[in-house]
Amino acid sequence: MASGEREFEGSGGAPPTGAFWPSRLLIVRHGESLGNVARNAALAGGSARIDIADRDMDVPLSPLGREQAESVGLWLAELPAEERPEVVLSSPYARARETAEIIARAGRLDVARPRLDERLREKEFGILDRLTAGGIAELFPDQAEHRRLLGKFYHRPPGGESWCDVILRLRSLLETLALHHRGQRVMIVCHQVVVLCLRYIIEGMDEAQILAIDRDGDVANCGLTEYACRPSPGPASAPVLQRYNFTAPLRRQGTPVTAEPDAKETAP
């Protein structure tokens, strides 16, 4: 085993460099879900709670979300076969899994099915699940104040996760990419906070930098974030951001672009 691999494996620190990265990494947020639609309805009606019948992990795509995923697939299908993803990893949540399956089919990707990885799941909100920002302030004012003082990066609601918790599990995921998918073209389908936390790790950001990106606007449904890595002998080689929140393929296909927080991502 090479020394660079030993340093990264199990370190819990910096992501791999050089030859340990996929040659291309495409990160896609899932398409619009029925949870996104329910959240908008709750906000429009001034409701404290978001009306969703299913468990959050079972919430499917909306009809528009399926169209968005289809559009991404059609865009990938226009690429030469040697540029399309050859590995597809997905959050096990229904909206992400369905997005990945539609993209793989429409994009003519040579994969039997997306590989589900629970480390890509949505950030867990615990007792704040399915509450609007107004609902949190009304029902859990202590949590609203605690979050205001700590900030969203470090605040962990009872039974839920902070952004730091999500980052810890994603560091493990990147180790898997380094060990099993180096040099391959990999597509990940996941959730808004996961997209941002992956950027935080890959680009070596700090809290202020990633929250500034978050404040600039939501990750679009089916928005694309892409990295390219060209291996070199030295340790400085690392993925280079090619595009972030790229929605041009969706517009070219005539599919409306939406950029709604997930049903549980309610506070600023």
VOBA-1610 file (N, C-alpha, C; in pm, whole numbers, padded with zeros to 5 digits, always signed):
BEGIN
Met+00085-00119+00000Met+00000+00000+00000Met+00088+00124+00000Ala+00058+00220-00083Ala+00140+00341-00093Ala+00128+00424+00034Ser+00234+00503+00062Ser+00233+00583+00185Ser+00119+00682+00186Gly+00088+00743+00070Gly-00022+00838+00065Gly-00154+00775+00103Glu-00174+00649+00063Glu-00298+00581+00096Glu-00305+00554+00246Arg-00192+00516+00307Arg-00192+00489+00449Arg-00223+00616+00528Glu-00172+00729+00482Glu-00196+00853+00553Glu-00342+00892+00551Phe-00410+00862+00439Phe-00550+00904+00428Phe-00643+00805+00496Glu-00616+00678+00480Glu-00708+00577+00529Glu-00724+00589+00680Gly-00850+00612+00723Gly-00879+00619+00864Gly-00835+00746+00932Ser-00784+00844+00857Ser-00732+00964+00920Ser-00843+01056+00970Gly-00958+01054+00902Gly-01067+01144+00939Gly-01033+01289+00911Gly-00926+01315+00837Gly-00882+01452+00812Gly-00900+01490+00668Ala-00789+01527+00603Ala-00795+01576+00466Ala-00837+01466+00370Pro-00906+01502+00260Pro-00943+01404+00158Pro-00821+01360+00080Pro-00834+01255-00002Pro-00720+01205-00076Pro-00671+01305-00180Thr-00545+01288-00222Thr-00489+01374-00325Thr-00437+01287-00439Gly-00402+01355-00547Gly-00336+01287-00658Gly-00416+01172-00714Ala-00349+01057-00726Ala-00407+00942-00796Ala-00518+00875-00719Phe-00552+00921-00599Phe-00654+00853-00520Phe-00795+00903-00548Trp-00809+01007-00630Trp-00941+01062-00660Trp-01003+00997-00783Pro-01137+00999-00793Pro-01200+00971-00922Pro-01150+01072-01025Ser-01145+01032-01151Ser-01101+01126-01254Ser-01203+01237-01275Arg-01330+01206-01251Arg-01437+01305-01264Arg-01540+01275-01156Leu-01582+01378-01084Leu-01681+01362-00979Leu-01795+01458-01006Leu-01914+01402-01029Leu-02034+01480-01058Leu-02130+01461-00941Ile-02165+01572-00875Ile-02255+01567-00759Ile-02386+01634-00799Val-02496+01562-00782Val-02628+01610-00827Val-02724+01612-00710Arg-02789+01724-00689Arg-02898+01726-00591Arg-03021+01661-00654His-03101+01595-00574His-03222+01530-00626His-03317+01631-00688Gly-03410+01582-00770Gly-03511+01667-00830Gly-03613+01715-00728Glu-03700+01804-00771Glu-03803+01855-00680Glu-03884+01738-00625Ser-03906+01740-00493Ser-03981+01633-00428Ser-04118+01684-00383Leu-04205+01592-00346Leu-04334+01633-00291Leu-04314+01703-00157Gly-04201+01676-00090Gly-04169+01748+00033Gly-04141+01896+00005Asn-04070+01924-00105Asn-04047+02063-00144Asn-04179+02134-00169Val-04271+02065-00237Val-04402+02123-00268Val-04480+02149-00139Ala-04476+02052-00046Ala-04549+02067+00080Ala-04491+02180+00164Arg-04359+02196+00161Arg-04296+02304+00235Arg-04343+02439+00183Asn-04347+02454+00051Asn-04393+02580-00007Asn-04537+02610+00033Ala-04621+02505+00036Ala-04760+02524+00074Ala-04771+02567+00220Ala-04688+02507+00307Ala-04690+02543+00448Ala-04648+02688+00470Leu-04545+02731+00399Leu-04499+02868+00412Leu-04604+02966+00359Ala-04665+02930+00246Ala-04766+03018+00188Ala-04887+03032+00281Gly-04920+02924+00353Gly-05035+02926+00442Gly-05003+02966+00584Gly-04877+02997+00612Gly-04839+03037+00747Gly-04848+02925+00848Ser-04836+02800+00803Ser-04849+02686+00893Ser-04719+02660+00967Ala-04732+02608+01089Ala-04614+02572+01168Ala-04555+02440+01122Arg-04639+02353+01065Arg-04596+02219+01028Arg-04608+02198+00877Ile-04519+02116+00825Ile-04520+02078+00684Ile-04597+01948+00671Asp-04699+01948+00590Asp-04791+01835+00579Asp-04737+01731+00481Ile-04671+01630+00535Ile-04618+01519+00454Ile-04667+01389+00515Ala-04730+01305+00436Ala-04787+01180+00488Ala-04680+01074+00512Asp-04575+01073+00429Asp-04474+00968+00436Asp-04361+01004+00532Arg-04282+00902+00568Arg-04155+00930+00635Arg-04070+01013+00540Asp-03982+01095+00595Asp-03901+01180+00507Asp-03823+01098+00407Met-03771+00983+00450Met-03692+00901+00357Met-03775+00837+00248Asp-03909+00840+00262Asp-03997+00780+00162Asp-04064+00882+00070Val-04036+01010+00090Val-04100+01115+00007Val-04048+01105-00136Pro-04137+01089-00234Pro-04095+01072-00373Pro-04076+01204-00446Leu-04031+01196-00569Leu-04022+01313-00655Leu-04161+01361-00694Ser-04172+01489-00721Ser-04292+01543-00783Ser-04285+01515-00933Pro-04395+01533-01007Pro-04387+01518-01152Pro-04280+01608-01214Leu-04268+01732-01163Leu-04164+01821-01214Leu-04026+01767-01181Gly-04009+01708-01062Gly-03881+01651-01024Gly-03838+01538-01117Arg-03935+01458-01161Arg-03902+01351-01256Arg-03859+01408-01390Glu-03924+01518-01432Glu-03883+01584-01557Glu-03742+01641-01545Gln-03711+01699-01430Gln-03576+01754-01409Gln-03470+01645-01419Ala-03496+01530-01355Ala-03401+01419-01361Ala-03386+01367-01503Glu-03496+01360-01575Glu-03492+01315-01714Glu-03406+01410-01798Ser-03416+01538-01772Ser-03338+01637-01846Ser-03189+01620-01823Val-03150+01594-01699Val-03008+01570-01671Val-02960+01446-01745Gly-03042+01342-01745Gly-03005+01220-01816Gly-02987+01243-01964Leu-03078+01320-02024Leu-03067+01348-02167Leu-02942+01429-02198Trp-02906+01520-02106Trp-02782+01596-02125Trp-02660+01504-02120Leu-02658+01411-02024Leu-02547+01316-02016Leu-02541+01226-02139Ala-02658+01189-02192Ala-02661+01101-02309Ala-02597+01165-02431Glu-02591+01298-02434Glu-02530+01367-02546Glu-02377+01366-02538Leu-02322+01331-02423Leu-02177+01326-02408Leu-02122+01198-02471Pro-01996+01198-02512Pro-01935+01072-02558Pro-01939+00968-02446Ala-01951+00843-02482Ala-01963+00736-02382Ala-01849+00739-02282Glu-01728+00775-02328Glu-01612+00775-02240Glu-01610+00893-02143Glu-01709+00982-02151Glu-01717+01093-02057Glu-01834+01078-01959Arg-01921+00982-01981Arg-02036+00964-01892Arg-01994+00892-01763Pro-02068+00915-01653Pro-02036+00845-01529Pro-02041+00693-01548Glu-01947+00626-01484Glu-01945+00479-01488Glu-01979+00418-01353Val-01987+00501-01249Val-02029+00459-01115Val-02132+00560-01067Val-02244+00512-01013Val-02348+00600-00960Val-02375+00562-00816Leu-02352+00657-00725Leu-02382+00639-00583Leu-02498+00730-00546Ser-02589+00680-00462Ser-02707+00758-00428Ser-02741+00746-00281Ser-02793+00855-00227Ser-02861+00848-00097Ser-02974+00745-00108Pro-03002+00670+00000Pro-03112+00574-00006Pro-03250+00637+00001Tyr-03259+00768+00027Tyr-03389+00833+00034Tyr-03457+00825-00103Ala-03589+00806-00102Ala-03662+00778-00226Ala-03641+00885-00332Arg-03641+01012-00294Arg-03630+01119-00392Arg-03494+01120-00461Ala-03389+01082-00386Ala-03256+01075-00446Ala-03241+00949-00530Arg-03288+00837-00476Arg-03278+00710-00550Arg-03354+00717-00682Glu-03474+00776-00679Glu-03553+00788-00801Glu-03483+00880-00901Thr-03424+00989-00852Thr-03349+01079-00940Thr-03235+01004-01008Ala-03159+00928-00928Ala-03044+00854-00983Ala-03088+00752-01087Glu-03197+00683-01061Glu-03245+00580-01154Glu-03290+00644-01286Ile-03360+00756-01278Ile-03406+00823-01400Ile-03287+00875-01481Ile-03191+00937-01412Ile-03073+00988-01482Ile-02997+00875-01549Ala-02978+00765-01478Ala-02902+00653-01534Ala-02971+00596-01658Arg-03104+00587-01653Arg-03176+00533-01768Arg-03175+00629-01886Ala-03210+00755-01861Ala-03215+00853-01969Ala-03076+00885-02022Gly-02975+00874-01936Gly-02839+00906-01976Gly-02765+00790-02040Arg-02831+00675-02052Arg-02771+00556-02111Arg-02640+00519-02041Leu-02643+00529-01908Leu-02525+00495-01831Leu-02512+00344-01818Asp-02391+00296-01826Asp-02365+00152-01823Asp-02353+00105-01678Val-02463+00120-01602Val-02467+00074-01463Val-02595-00006-01443Ala-02584-00115-01369Ala-02701-00198-01346Ala-02805-00122-01265Arg-02762-00057-01158Arg-02848+00026-01074Arg-02760+00112-00985Pro-02811+00224-00939Pro-02732+00307-00847Pro-02698+00230-00720Arg-02580+00254-00667Arg-02539+00193-00541Arg-02583+00285-00428Leu-02664+00233-00338Leu-02717+00314-00228Leu-02614+00320-00115Asp-02594+00438-00062Asp-02500+00457+00048Asp-02564+00548+00152Glu-02588+00493+00271Glu-02660+00568+00375Glu-02582+00690+00423Arg-02453+00698+00397Arg-02375+00816+00436Arg-02414+00939+00355Leu-02485+00918+00245Leu-02532+01029+00160Leu-02673+01074+00196Arg-02729+01019+00303Arg-02868+01053+00339Arg-02881+01200+00377Glu-03005+01246+00382Glu-03035+01384+00421Glu-02988+01412+00563Lys-02954+01537+00590Lys-02925+01579+00727Lys-03048+01552+00813Glu-03028+01497+00931Glu-03140+01463+01019Glu-03171+01580+01113Phe-03300+01614+01123Phe-03341+01731+01198Phe-03404+01699+01333Gly-03415+01571+01368Gly-03464+01535+01501Gly-03600+01593+01532Ile-03613+01657+01649Ile-03744+01708+01692Ile-03793+01825+01606Leu-03706+01880+01522Leu-03747+01991+01437Leu-03798+01945+01301Asp-03805+01814+01283Asp-03850+01758+01157Asp-03990+01808+01122Arg-04007+01851+00998Arg-04135+01893+00941Arg-04189+02023+01000Leu-04104+02103+01058Leu-04147+02233+01109Leu-04093+02343+01020Thr-04174+02445+00998Thr-04126+02565+00932Thr-04044+02648+01032Ala-03978+02752+00983Ala-03903+02838+01075Ala-03996+02898+01180Gly-04117+02937+01137Gly-04215+02989+01232Gly-04258+02884+01332Gly-04271+02759+01286Gly-04309+02651+01375Gly-04203+02622+01480Ile-04076+02631+01439Ile-03967+02609+01535Ile-03971+02718+01642Ala-03988+02843+01601Ala-03992+02953+01697Ala-04111+02941+01791Glu-04222+02889+01739Glu-04344+02876+01820Glu-04338+02758+01916Leu-04293+02643+01865Leu-04300+02520+01943Leu-04172+02491+02022Phe-04058+02534+01971Phe-03930+02509+02037Phe-03847+02638+02041Pro-03895+02738+02112Pro-03822+02865+02115Pro-03680+02852+02170Asp-03658+02757+02260Asp-03523+02737+02314Asp-03428+02688+02206Gln-03478+02601+02116Gln-03395+02552+02006Gln-03369+02662+01904Ala-03469+02745+01879Ala-03450+02857+01786Ala-03340+02951+01838Glu-03341+02977+01968Glu-03239+03065+02027Glu-03102+02997+02029His-03102+02868+02062His-02975+02793+02064His-02912+02793+01925Arg-02994+02774+01824Arg-02944+02773+01687Arg-02892+02911+01647Arg-02963+03016+01691Arg-02920+03152+01660Arg-02782+03179+01720Leu-02759+03130+01841Leu-02632+03155+01909Leu-02518+03073+01850Leu-02545+02945+01820Leu-02440+02856+01770Leu-02419+02870+01619Gly-02526+02898+01547Gly-02520+02895+01401Gly-02553+02757+01348Lys-02596+02751+01223Lys-02644+02623+01166Lys-02532+02521+01149Phe-02408+02564+01142Phe-02297+02471+01120Phe-02278+02379+01240Tyr-02293+02433+01362Tyr-02266+02356+01484Tyr-02391+02313+01560His-02504+02375+01533His-02624+02342+01611His-02674+02202+01579Arg-02694+02123+01684Arg-02748+01987+01668Arg-02878+01978+01747Pro-02994+01973+01678Pro-03120+01962+01752Pro-03131+01824+01818Pro-03204+01812+01926Pro-03221+01681+01990Pro-03269+01577+01889Gly-03197+01465+01883Gly-03232+01359+01789Gly-03187+01385+01646Gly-03119+01495+01621Gly-03079+01530+01486Gly-02928+01543+01470Glu-02888+01613+01363Glu-02747+01629+01330Glu-02713+01775+01308Ser-02588+01809+01332Ser-02533+01936+01289Ser-02469+01916+01151Trp-02429+02024+01088Trp-02353+02011+00964Trp-02224+01934+00990Cys-02163+01954+01106Cys-02040+01883+01138Cys-02061+01732+01140Asp-02176+01688+01191Asp-02206+01545+01192Asp-02214+01490+01050Val-02277+01565+00961Val-02286+01523+00821Val-02146+01515+00760Ile-02063+01614+00791Ile-01927+01616+00738Ile-01847+01495+00784Leu-01864+01453+00907Leu-01791+01337+00958Leu-01824+01211+00877Arg-01952+01190+00846Arg-01985+01069+00770Arg-01940+01080+00625Leu-01936+01204+00573Leu-01891+01221+00434Leu-01741+01202+00419Arg-01665+01230+00523Arg-01521+01200+00516Arg-01499+01051+00496Ser-01581+00970+00561Ser-01574+00825+00542Ser-01611+00788+00400Leu-01712+00853+00344Leu-01751+00825+00206Leu-01637+00854+00110Leu-01566+00965+00130Leu-01456+01000+00041Leu-01341+00899+00052Glu-01324+00839+00169Glu-01227+00732+00180Glu-01267+00613+00092Thr-01397+00584+00086Thr-01445+00477+00000Thr-01416+00509-00146Leu-01438+00633-00187Leu-01407+00672-00324Leu-01258+00652-00352Ala-01174+00689-00255Ala-01030+00676-00274Ala-00987+00530-00288Leu-01050+00443-00211Leu-01008+00303-00210Leu-01065+00222-00326His-01186+00256-00369His-01256+00169-00465His-01285+00234-00600His-01279+00365-00612His-01321+00429-00737His-01220+00529-00789Arg-01095+00511-00753Arg-00991+00602-00803Arg-00981+00592-00955Gly-00968+00705-01019Gly-00954+00708-01164Gly-01082+00685-01241Gln-01194+00662-01172Gln-01321+00639-01241Gln-01403+00767-01248Arg-01506+00765-01331Arg-01600+00875-01341Arg-01720+00842-01252Val-01739+00922-01149Val-01836+00891-01045Val-01943+00999-01038Met-02069+00958-01029Met-02180+01050-01005Met-02241+01019-00870Ile-02263+01122-00789Ile-02328+01111-00659Ile-02459+01187-00665Val-02568+01124-00618Val-02699+01191-00611Val-02737+01201-00464Cys-02764+01323-00418Cys-02781+01341-00274Cys-02873+01460-00245His-02844+01533-00138His-02932+01638-00087His-02855+01770-00073Gln-02930+01879-00053Gln-02870+02012-00054Gln-02754+02025+00045Val-02778+01992+00174Val-02674+02008+00274Val-02556+01916+00243Val-02582+01798+00189Val-02474+01706+00155Val-02387+01763+00043Val-02450+01825-00056Val-02373+01889-00164Val-02277+01992-00104Leu-02329+02076-00016Leu-02247+02182+00043Leu-02137+02125+00132Cys-02169+02023+00208Cys-02069+01963+00296Cys-01959+01892+00217Leu-01993+01834+00103Leu-01890+01775+00017Leu-01798+01885-00036Arg-01853+01997-00074Arg-01768+02109-00117Arg-01675+02152-00004Tyr-01728+02160+00115Tyr-01649+02200+00232Tyr-01527+02111+00248Ile-01545+01979+00235Ile-01434+01886+00254Ile-01338+01891+00136Ile-01392+01877+00016Ile-01307+01865-00104Ile-01222+01990-00125Glu-01280+02107-00099Glu-01209+02232-00125Glu-01138+02289-00003Gly-01145+02216+00110Gly-01074+02259+00230Gly-01124+02391+00286Met-01256+02409+00289Met-01314+02535+00336Met-01322+02539+00488Asp-01358+02658+00539Asp-01392+02671+00680Asp-01539+02706+00692Glu-01586+02721+00815Glu-01728+02746+00840Glu-01777+02871+00767Ala-01702+02980+00777Ala-01746+03105+00716Ala-01758+03093+00565Gln-01664+03024+00502Gln-01666+03012+00356Gln-01786+02933+00307Ile-01815+02819+00369Ile-01926+02737+00318Ile-02061+02802+00350Leu-02072+02870+00464Leu-02199+02936+00495Leu-02222+03057+00405Ala-02114+03120+00358Ala-02130+03229+00263Ala-02187+03177+00131Ile-02140+03061+00086Ile-02194+02999-00035Ile-02340+02963-00014Asp-02372+02910+00105Asp-02509+02873+00136Asp-02601+02996+00133Arg-02552+03108+00186Arg-02635+03230+00188Arg-02659+03286+00048Asp-02571+03255-00045Asp-02587+03307-00182Asp-02710+03249-00252Gly-02758+03135-00206Gly-02876+03076-00268Gly-02879+02926-00252Asp-02997+02868-00264Asp-03013+02724-00250Asp-02952+02649-00368Val-02913+02526-00344Val-02870+02438-00452Val-02994+02402-00533Ala-02989+02420-00662Ala-03104+02392-00747Ala-03138+02244-00747Asn-03265+02213-00757Asn-03305+02073-00777Asn-03243+02023-00906Cys-03170+01914-00897Cys-03094+01856-01008Cys-02981+01948-01055Gly-02940+02043-00970Gly-02823+02123-01001Gly-02697+02037-00997Leu-02602+02066-01086Leu-02482+01984-01101Leu-02360+02057-01044Thr-02282+01984-00967Thr-02151+02031-00920Thr-02049+01931-00971Glu-01946+01979-01038Glu-01852+01888-01104Glu-01708+01921-01068Tyr-01630+01814-01042Tyr-01486+01825-01018Tyr-01412+01737-01118Ala-01295+01784-01159Ala-01205+01703-01241Ala-01073+01691-01167Cys-01012+01572-01174Cys-00883+01551-01110Cys-00791+01480-01208Arg-00681+01543-01237Arg-00582+01484-01326Arg-00463+01441-01241Pro-00444+01311-01220Pro-00337+01264-01133Pro-00201+01316-01176Ser-00119+01347-01077Ser+00018+01389-01101Ser+00108+01324-00996Pro+00237+01319-01020Pro+00326+01252-00925Pro+00328+01317-00787Gly+00308+01446-00780Gly+00319+01516-00653Gly+00191+01512-00572Pro+00198+01545-00442Pro+00081+01541-00354Pro-00015+01658-00375Ala+00024+01757-00456Ala-00059+01877-00469Ala-00180+01856-00559Ser-00180+01748-00639Ser-00291+01724-00730Ser-00419+01700-00650Ala-00525+01772-00684Ala-00652+01759-00613Ala-00763+01795-00709Pro-00888+01758-00677Pro-00998+01791-00767Pro-01011+01941-00788Val-01040+01978-00910Val-01060+02118-00946Val-01208+02139-00979Leu-01270+02236-00914Leu-01411+02264-00938Leu-01430+02315-01080Gln-01514+02245-01156Gln-01542+02283-01294Gln-01671+02366-01305Arg-01767+02333-01221Arg-01894+02405-01223Arg-01967+02377-01093Tyr-02051+02472-01053Tyr-02130+02457-00931Tyr-02273+02501-00959Asn-02368+02420-00913Asn-02510+02454-00926Asn-02546+02482-01071Phe-02495+02400-01158Phe-02510+02419-01302Phe-02647+02367-01347Thr-02728+02456-01402Thr-02864+02418-01443Thr-02890+02441-01591Ala-02788+02479-01665Ala-02808+02504-01807Ala-02868+02385-01881Pro-02826+02261-01852Pro-02887+02148-01924Pro-03038+02144-01905Leu-03087+02180-01785Leu-03230+02177-01760Leu-03301+02283-01843Arg-03242+02401-01851Arg-03305+02506-01930Arg-03305+02471-02078Arg-03196+02407-02124Arg-03191+02372-02266Arg-03299+02271-02301Gln-03333+02185-02203Gln-03438+02088-02229Gln-03578+02146-02206Gly-03584+02272-02161Gly-03714+02335-02142Gly-03783+02298-02012Thr-03709+02239-01917Thr-03767+02199-01790Thr-03747+02310-01688Pro-03852+02352-01616Pro-03836+02460-01517Pro-03733+02424-01412Val-03656+02525-01368Val-03556+02507-01263Val-03617+02549-01130Thr-03602+02467-01027Thr-03646+02501-00892Thr-03527+02492-00799Ala-03526+02574-00695Ala-03417+02575-00599Ala-03476+02589-00459Glu-03549+02486-00418Glu-03620+02492-00291Glu-03545+02410-00187Pro-03532+02463-00063Pro-03474+02381+00043Pro-03557+02255+00062Asp-03492+02149+00113Asp-03570+02030+00144Asp-03673+02061+00251Ala-03772+01974+00264Ala-03884+02002+00352Ala-03840+02036+00494Lys-03729+01978+00540Lys-03686+01999+00677Lys-03586+02113+00691Glu-03532+02162+00582Glu-03430+02267+00588Glu-03501+02401+00588Thr-03547+02443+00705Thr-03640+02555+00710Thr-03579+02685+00755Ala-03474+02682+00836Ala-03421+02805+00893Ala-03310+02862+00806Pro-03286+02993+00811Pro-03185+03054+00726Pro-03044+03014+00767
//
